[in-house]
Amino acid sequence: ADFNNANLEGCTFDNTHLRRTYFKGARLYNASFKGATGLEDMYDNHWIDIGPEDSPIILEGEEMKKWLREQAAK
């Protein structure tokens, strides 16, 4: 799936397999990834925004992967 540059605020990806899913530039504020798998395939050149609309928080590379793993482990 290609979610590049998508506004995914509040979306639920719980228990989904996200291998080969693209989130480059996606806004993921309040998105849920509990139990998600396949996150190890995220590319280092991707970045995500986890902040609210008026205060972006940009994560990229290993920092982005770490955040996604932590969200999946919740």
URTA-V509100 format. One record per residue. N is the residue number from 1. RES is the residue in three letters. NEAR is the number of other ideal C-beta (glycine too) atoms within 10 Angstrom. Layout:
# URTA-V509100
{{N | RES | NEAR} {N | RES | NEAR}}
This chain:
# URTA-V509100
{{1 | ALA | 11} {2 | ASP | 11} {3 | PHE | 20} {4 | ASN | 11} {5 | ASN | 12} {6 | ALA | 16} {7 | ASN | 13} {8 | LEU | 17} {9 | GLU | 15} {10 | GLY | 10} {11 | CYS | 17} {12 | THR | 13} {13 | PHE | 23} {14 | ASP | 14} {15 | ASN | 12} {16 | THR | 16} {17 | HIS | 11} {18 | LEU | 20} {19 | ARG | 11} {20 | ARG | 10} {21 | THR | 17} {22 | TYR | 16} {23 | PHE | 26} {24 | LYS | 17} {25 | GLY | 14} {26 | ALA | 22} {27 | ARG | 21} {28 | LEU | 26} {29 | TYR | 18} {30 | ASN | 12} {31 | ALA | 20} {32 | SER | 16} {33 | PHE | 23} {34 | LYS | 13} {35 | GLY | 13} {36 | ALA | 20} {37 | THR | 13} {38 | GLY | 13} {39 | LEU | 20} {40 | GLU | 10} {41 | ASP | 11} {42 | MET | 22} {43 | TYR | 11} {44 | ASP | 10} {45 | ASN | 8} {46 | HIS | 17} {47 | TRP | 15} {48 | ILE | 24} {49 | ASP | 21} {50 | ILE | 19} {51 | GLY | 14} {52 | PRO | 12} {53 | GLU | 10} {54 | ASP | 5} {55 | SER | 8} {56 | PRO | 11} {57 | ILE | 12} {58 | ILE | 12} {59 | LEU | 18} {60 | GLU | 13} {61 | GLY | 13} {62 | GLU | 10} {63 | GLU | 12} {64 | MET | 22} {65 | LYS | 18} {66 | LYS | 11} {67 | TRP | 17} {68 | LEU | 23} {69 | ARG | 14} {70 | GLU | 10} {71 | GLN | 19} {72 | ALA | 20} {73 | ALA | 10} {74 | LYS | 9}}
